[in-house]
């Protein structure tokens, strides 16, 4: 396993950047909702974002699957065109690289969904009182 930050190996993968960017956007909105809960207009902001955040968070694992499929297609294309190299090694490393996007999509969605659940509960408490 190479040293350093693993995502740097996939810096050329646009889908990895989409997952990271969308996850950061969702987390920033959730942090703003967490920090702004004492403001007067918080319920209105929370109501609108709590309707949109599940859709955005749901896109993270789907982007991960898209990245996996794109990676597998690239791997199979390279196997089909490459002669003389060990095809098992090529296939194994290609599949491992392709699965990184699925893993990234799942890793980024779980904390976001947990925060979203907590924000929804907090919003409901403000509506009851």
mmCIF file of the C-alpha atoms, coordinates in Angstrom:
data_MODEL
# 
_entry.id   MODEL 
# 
loop_
_atom_site.group_PDB 
_atom_site.id 
_atom_site.type_symbol 
_atom_site.label_atom_id 
_atom_site.label_alt_id 
_atom_site.label_comp_id 
_atom_site.label_asym_id 
_atom_site.label_entity_id 
_atom_site.label_seq_id 
_atom_site.pdbx_PDB_ins_code 
_atom_site.Cartn_x 
_atom_site.Cartn_y 
_atom_site.Cartn_z 
_atom_site.occupancy 
_atom_site.B_iso_or_equiv 
_atom_site.pdbx_formal_charge 
_atom_site.auth_seq_id 
_atom_site.auth_comp_id 
_atom_site.auth_asym_id 
_atom_site.auth_atom_id 
_atom_site.pdbx_PDB_model_num 
ATOM 1   C CA . UNK A 1 1   ? 0.000   0.000   0.000   1.00 0.00 ? 1   UNK A CA 1 
ATOM 2   C CA . UNK A 1 2   ? 1.477   3.352   -0.976  1.00 0.00 ? 2   UNK A CA 1 
ATOM 3   C CA . UNK A 1 3   ? 2.231   5.962   1.618   1.00 0.00 ? 3   UNK A CA 1 
ATOM 4   C CA . UNK A 1 4   ? 0.303   9.215   1.808   1.00 0.00 ? 4   UNK A CA 1 
ATOM 5   C CA . UNK A 1 5   ? -3.245  10.268  1.176   1.00 0.00 ? 5   UNK A CA 1 
ATOM 6   C CA . UNK A 1 6   ? -5.013  7.573   -0.853  1.00 0.00 ? 6   UNK A CA 1 
ATOM 7   C CA . UNK A 1 7   ? -7.319  9.946   -2.745  1.00 0.00 ? 7   UNK A CA 1 
ATOM 8   C CA . UNK A 1 8   ? -4.329  11.610  -4.376  1.00 0.00 ? 8   UNK A CA 1 
ATOM 9   C CA . UNK A 1 9   ? -3.915  8.453   -6.439  1.00 0.00 ? 9   UNK A CA 1 
ATOM 10  C CA . UNK A 1 10  ? -7.318  9.198   -7.975  1.00 0.00 ? 10  UNK A CA 1 
ATOM 11  C CA . UNK A 1 11  ? -6.845  12.934  -8.499  1.00 0.00 ? 11  UNK A CA 1 
ATOM 12  C CA . UNK A 1 12  ? -7.459  12.531  -12.233 1.00 0.00 ? 12  UNK A CA 1 
ATOM 13  C CA . UNK A 1 13  ? -10.842 10.878  -11.692 1.00 0.00 ? 13  UNK A CA 1 
ATOM 14  C CA . UNK A 1 14  ? -13.638 13.425  -12.210 1.00 0.00 ? 14  UNK A CA 1 
ATOM 15  C CA . UNK A 1 15  ? -16.181 11.296  -10.373 1.00 0.00 ? 15  UNK A CA 1 
ATOM 16  C CA . UNK A 1 16  ? -14.023 11.269  -7.239  1.00 0.00 ? 16  UNK A CA 1 
ATOM 17  C CA . UNK A 1 17  ? -13.961 15.076  -7.352  1.00 0.00 ? 17  UNK A CA 1 
ATOM 18  C CA . UNK A 1 18  ? -17.755 15.179  -7.824  1.00 0.00 ? 18  UNK A CA 1 
ATOM 19  C CA . UNK A 1 19  ? -18.248 12.979  -4.761  1.00 0.00 ? 19  UNK A CA 1 
ATOM 20  C CA . UNK A 1 20  ? -15.844 15.017  -2.646  1.00 0.00 ? 20  UNK A CA 1 
ATOM 21  C CA . UNK A 1 21  ? -17.337 18.329  -3.809  1.00 0.00 ? 21  UNK A CA 1 
ATOM 22  C CA . UNK A 1 22  ? -20.944 17.263  -3.232  1.00 0.00 ? 22  UNK A CA 1 
ATOM 23  C CA . UNK A 1 23  ? -20.098 15.808  0.175   1.00 0.00 ? 23  UNK A CA 1 
ATOM 24  C CA . UNK A 1 24  ? -18.339 19.018  1.220   1.00 0.00 ? 24  UNK A CA 1 
ATOM 25  C CA . UNK A 1 25  ? -21.298 21.075  0.016   1.00 0.00 ? 25  UNK A CA 1 
ATOM 26  C CA . UNK A 1 26  ? -23.760 18.935  1.987   1.00 0.00 ? 26  UNK A CA 1 
ATOM 27  C CA . UNK A 1 27  ? -21.590 19.018  5.105   1.00 0.00 ? 27  UNK A CA 1 
ATOM 28  C CA . UNK A 1 28  ? -21.207 22.792  4.880   1.00 0.00 ? 28  UNK A CA 1 
ATOM 29  C CA . UNK A 1 29  ? -24.983 23.246  4.694   1.00 0.00 ? 29  UNK A CA 1 
ATOM 30  C CA . UNK A 1 30  ? -25.446 20.903  7.644   1.00 0.00 ? 30  UNK A CA 1 
ATOM 31  C CA . UNK A 1 31  ? -22.808 22.806  9.644   1.00 0.00 ? 31  UNK A CA 1 
ATOM 32  C CA . UNK A 1 32  ? -24.514 26.107  8.849   1.00 0.00 ? 32  UNK A CA 1 
ATOM 33  C CA . UNK A 1 33  ? -27.806 24.658  10.077  1.00 0.00 ? 33  UNK A CA 1 
ATOM 34  C CA . UNK A 1 34  ? -26.115 23.374  13.216  1.00 0.00 ? 34  UNK A CA 1 
ATOM 35  C CA . UNK A 1 35  ? -24.447 26.693  13.990  1.00 0.00 ? 35  UNK A CA 1 
ATOM 36  C CA . UNK A 1 36  ? -27.427 28.867  13.091  1.00 0.00 ? 36  UNK A CA 1 
ATOM 37  C CA . UNK A 1 37  ? -30.040 27.056  15.137  1.00 0.00 ? 37  UNK A CA 1 
ATOM 38  C CA . UNK A 1 38  ? -30.394 29.978  17.540  1.00 0.00 ? 38  UNK A CA 1 
ATOM 39  C CA . UNK A 1 39  ? -31.399 32.476  14.852  1.00 0.00 ? 39  UNK A CA 1 
ATOM 40  C CA . UNK A 1 40  ? -34.979 33.624  14.331  1.00 0.00 ? 40  UNK A CA 1 
ATOM 41  C CA . UNK A 1 41  ? -35.147 32.516  10.695  1.00 0.00 ? 41  UNK A CA 1 
ATOM 42  C CA . UNK A 1 42  ? -33.642 29.072  11.382  1.00 0.00 ? 42  UNK A CA 1 
ATOM 43  C CA . UNK A 1 43  ? -36.910 27.111  11.031  1.00 0.00 ? 43  UNK A CA 1 
ATOM 44  C CA . UNK A 1 44  ? -37.522 28.527  7.542   1.00 0.00 ? 44  UNK A CA 1 
ATOM 45  C CA . UNK A 1 45  ? -33.950 27.811  6.441   1.00 0.00 ? 45  UNK A CA 1 
ATOM 46  C CA . UNK A 1 46  ? -34.040 24.354  7.990   1.00 0.00 ? 46  UNK A CA 1 
ATOM 47  C CA . UNK A 1 47  ? -37.371 23.511  6.358   1.00 0.00 ? 47  UNK A CA 1 
ATOM 48  C CA . UNK A 1 48  ? -36.072 24.285  2.867   1.00 0.00 ? 48  UNK A CA 1 
ATOM 49  C CA . UNK A 1 49  ? -32.686 22.582  3.307   1.00 0.00 ? 49  UNK A CA 1 
ATOM 50  C CA . UNK A 1 50  ? -34.158 19.527  5.030   1.00 0.00 ? 50  UNK A CA 1 
ATOM 51  C CA . UNK A 1 51  ? -36.189 18.920  1.878   1.00 0.00 ? 51  UNK A CA 1 
ATOM 52  C CA . UNK A 1 52  ? -33.161 19.195  -0.434  1.00 0.00 ? 52  UNK A CA 1 
ATOM 53  C CA . UNK A 1 53  ? -30.395 17.521  1.605   1.00 0.00 ? 53  UNK A CA 1 
ATOM 54  C CA . UNK A 1 54  ? -31.766 13.944  1.356   1.00 0.00 ? 54  UNK A CA 1 
ATOM 55  C CA . UNK A 1 55  ? -31.720 14.213  -2.438  1.00 0.00 ? 55  UNK A CA 1 
ATOM 56  C CA . UNK A 1 56  ? -28.167 15.564  -2.497  1.00 0.00 ? 56  UNK A CA 1 
ATOM 57  C CA . UNK A 1 57  ? -26.936 12.989  0.006   1.00 0.00 ? 57  UNK A CA 1 
ATOM 58  C CA . UNK A 1 58  ? -28.668 10.218  -1.927  1.00 0.00 ? 58  UNK A CA 1 
ATOM 59  C CA . UNK A 1 59  ? -26.625 11.147  -4.978  1.00 0.00 ? 59  UNK A CA 1 
ATOM 60  C CA . UNK A 1 60  ? -23.324 10.327  -3.229  1.00 0.00 ? 60  UNK A CA 1 
ATOM 61  C CA . UNK A 1 61  ? -23.546 6.505   -3.362  1.00 0.00 ? 61  UNK A CA 1 
ATOM 62  C CA . UNK A 1 62  ? -25.034 6.719   -6.857  1.00 0.00 ? 62  UNK A CA 1 
ATOM 63  C CA . UNK A 1 63  ? -22.031 8.722   -8.006  1.00 0.00 ? 63  UNK A CA 1 
ATOM 64  C CA . UNK A 1 64  ? -19.863 6.067   -6.395  1.00 0.00 ? 64  UNK A CA 1 
ATOM 65  C CA . UNK A 1 65  ? -21.585 3.361   -8.418  1.00 0.00 ? 65  UNK A CA 1 
ATOM 66  C CA . UNK A 1 66  ? -21.186 5.420   -11.570 1.00 0.00 ? 66  UNK A CA 1 
ATOM 67  C CA . UNK A 1 67  ? -17.471 5.688   -10.857 1.00 0.00 ? 67  UNK A CA 1 
ATOM 68  C CA . UNK A 1 68  ? -17.221 1.950   -10.316 1.00 0.00 ? 68  UNK A CA 1 
ATOM 69  C CA . UNK A 1 69  ? -18.938 1.181   -13.604 1.00 0.00 ? 69  UNK A CA 1 
ATOM 70  C CA . UNK A 1 70  ? -16.746 3.673   -15.452 1.00 0.00 ? 70  UNK A CA 1 
ATOM 71  C CA . UNK A 1 71  ? -13.647 2.163   -13.838 1.00 0.00 ? 71  UNK A CA 1 
ATOM 72  C CA . UNK A 1 72  ? -14.679 -1.379  -14.729 1.00 0.00 ? 72  UNK A CA 1 
ATOM 73  C CA . UNK A 1 73  ? -15.355 -0.383  -18.321 1.00 0.00 ? 73  UNK A CA 1 
ATOM 74  C CA . UNK A 1 74  ? -11.933 1.232   -18.523 1.00 0.00 ? 74  UNK A CA 1 
ATOM 75  C CA . UNK A 1 75  ? -10.329 -1.878  -17.028 1.00 0.00 ? 75  UNK A CA 1 
ATOM 76  C CA . UNK A 1 76  ? -12.017 -4.225  -19.485 1.00 0.00 ? 76  UNK A CA 1 
ATOM 77  C CA . UNK A 1 77  ? -11.090 -1.973  -22.397 1.00 0.00 ? 77  UNK A CA 1 
ATOM 78  C CA . UNK A 1 78  ? -7.454  -1.958  -21.340 1.00 0.00 ? 78  UNK A CA 1 
ATOM 79  C CA . UNK A 1 79  ? -7.465  -5.756  -20.954 1.00 0.00 ? 79  UNK A CA 1 
ATOM 80  C CA . UNK A 1 80  ? -8.949  -6.129  -24.421 1.00 0.00 ? 80  UNK A CA 1 
ATOM 81  C CA . UNK A 1 81  ? -6.306  -3.925  -26.031 1.00 0.00 ? 81  UNK A CA 1 
ATOM 82  C CA . UNK A 1 82  ? -3.256  -4.963  -23.987 1.00 0.00 ? 82  UNK A CA 1 
ATOM 83  C CA . UNK A 1 83  ? -1.271  -8.014  -25.031 1.00 0.00 ? 83  UNK A CA 1 
ATOM 84  C CA . UNK A 1 84  ? 1.647   -9.589  -23.237 1.00 0.00 ? 84  UNK A CA 1 
ATOM 85  C CA . UNK A 1 85  ? 0.850   -8.348  -19.734 1.00 0.00 ? 85  UNK A CA 1 
ATOM 86  C CA . UNK A 1 86  ? -0.492  -10.475 -16.927 1.00 0.00 ? 86  UNK A CA 1 
ATOM 87  C CA . UNK A 1 87  ? -4.248  -10.167 -17.442 1.00 0.00 ? 87  UNK A CA 1 
ATOM 88  C CA . UNK A 1 88  ? -5.090  -11.322 -13.896 1.00 0.00 ? 88  UNK A CA 1 
ATOM 89  C CA . UNK A 1 89  ? -2.948  -8.609  -12.351 1.00 0.00 ? 89  UNK A CA 1 
ATOM 90  C CA . UNK A 1 90  ? -4.438  -6.026  -14.685 1.00 0.00 ? 90  UNK A CA 1 
ATOM 91  C CA . UNK A 1 91  ? -7.967  -7.148  -13.846 1.00 0.00 ? 91  UNK A CA 1 
ATOM 92  C CA . UNK A 1 92  ? -7.337  -7.273  -10.092 1.00 0.00 ? 92  UNK A CA 1 
ATOM 93  C CA . UNK A 1 93  ? -5.792  -3.824  -9.883  1.00 0.00 ? 93  UNK A CA 1 
ATOM 94  C CA . UNK A 1 94  ? -8.441  -2.368  -12.206 1.00 0.00 ? 94  UNK A CA 1 
ATOM 95  C CA . UNK A 1 95  ? -11.317 -3.711  -10.123 1.00 0.00 ? 95  UNK A CA 1 
ATOM 96  C CA . UNK A 1 96  ? -9.673  -2.497  -6.909  1.00 0.00 ? 96  UNK A CA 1 
ATOM 97  C CA . UNK A 1 97  ? -9.262  0.984   -8.378  1.00 0.00 ? 97  UNK A CA 1 
ATOM 98  C CA . UNK A 1 98  ? -12.844 0.973   -9.663  1.00 0.00 ? 98  UNK A CA 1 
ATOM 99  C CA . UNK A 1 99  ? -14.319 0.079   -6.273  1.00 0.00 ? 99  UNK A CA 1 
ATOM 100 C CA . UNK A 1 100 ? -12.715 3.080   -4.592  1.00 0.00 ? 100 UNK A CA 1 
ATOM 101 C CA . UNK A 1 101 ? -15.494 5.360   -5.851  1.00 0.00 ? 101 UNK A CA 1 
ATOM 102 C CA . UNK A 1 102 ? -18.217 3.132   -4.384  1.00 0.00 ? 102 UNK A CA 1 
ATOM 103 C CA . UNK A 1 103 ? -16.392 3.077   -1.081  1.00 0.00 ? 103 UNK A CA 1 
ATOM 104 C CA . UNK A 1 104 ? -15.951 6.842   -1.148  1.00 0.00 ? 104 UNK A CA 1 
ATOM 105 C CA . UNK A 1 105 ? -19.648 7.384   -1.924  1.00 0.00 ? 105 UNK A CA 1 
ATOM 106 C CA . UNK A 1 106 ? -20.704 5.178   0.985   1.00 0.00 ? 106 UNK A CA 1 
ATOM 107 C CA . UNK A 1 107 ? -18.183 6.636   3.422   1.00 0.00 ? 107 UNK A CA 1 
ATOM 108 C CA . UNK A 1 108 ? -19.303 10.185  2.689   1.00 0.00 ? 108 UNK A CA 1 
ATOM 109 C CA . UNK A 1 109 ? -23.054 9.550   2.833   1.00 0.00 ? 109 UNK A CA 1 
ATOM 110 C CA . UNK A 1 110 ? -23.252 7.862   6.252   1.00 0.00 ? 110 UNK A CA 1 
ATOM 111 C CA . UNK A 1 111 ? -22.145 10.825  8.431   1.00 0.00 ? 111 UNK A CA 1 
ATOM 112 C CA . UNK A 1 112 ? -24.287 13.147  6.304   1.00 0.00 ? 112 UNK A CA 1 
ATOM 113 C CA . UNK A 1 113 ? -27.374 11.027  6.875   1.00 0.00 ? 113 UNK A CA 1 
ATOM 114 C CA . UNK A 1 114 ? -26.683 10.850  10.610  1.00 0.00 ? 114 UNK A CA 1 
ATOM 115 C CA . UNK A 1 115 ? -26.389 14.637  10.796  1.00 0.00 ? 115 UNK A CA 1 
ATOM 116 C CA . UNK A 1 116 ? -29.537 15.015  8.701   1.00 0.00 ? 116 UNK A CA 1 
ATOM 117 C CA . UNK A 1 117 ? -31.491 12.770  11.083  1.00 0.00 ? 117 UNK A CA 1 
ATOM 118 C CA . UNK A 1 118 ? -30.320 14.812  14.048  1.00 0.00 ? 118 UNK A CA 1 
ATOM 119 C CA . UNK A 1 119 ? -31.237 18.092  12.289  1.00 0.00 ? 119 UNK A CA 1 
ATOM 120 C CA . UNK A 1 120 ? -34.708 16.770  11.461  1.00 0.00 ? 120 UNK A CA 1 
ATOM 121 C CA . UNK A 1 121 ? -35.288 15.867  15.102  1.00 0.00 ? 121 UNK A CA 1 
ATOM 122 C CA . UNK A 1 122 ? -34.118 19.316  16.164  1.00 0.00 ? 122 UNK A CA 1 
ATOM 123 C CA . UNK A 1 123 ? -36.410 20.947  13.609  1.00 0.00 ? 123 UNK A CA 1 
ATOM 124 C CA . UNK A 1 124 ? -39.394 18.922  14.855  1.00 0.00 ? 124 UNK A CA 1 
ATOM 125 C CA . UNK A 1 125 ? -38.670 20.016  18.430  1.00 0.00 ? 125 UNK A CA 1 
ATOM 126 C CA . UNK A 1 126 ? -38.756 23.672  17.360  1.00 0.00 ? 126 UNK A CA 1 
ATOM 127 C CA . UNK A 1 127 ? -42.111 23.136  15.643  1.00 0.00 ? 127 UNK A CA 1 
ATOM 128 C CA . UNK A 1 128 ? -43.713 21.555  18.708  1.00 0.00 ? 128 UNK A CA 1 
ATOM 129 C CA . UNK A 1 129 ? -42.854 24.393  21.076  1.00 0.00 ? 129 UNK A CA 1 
# 
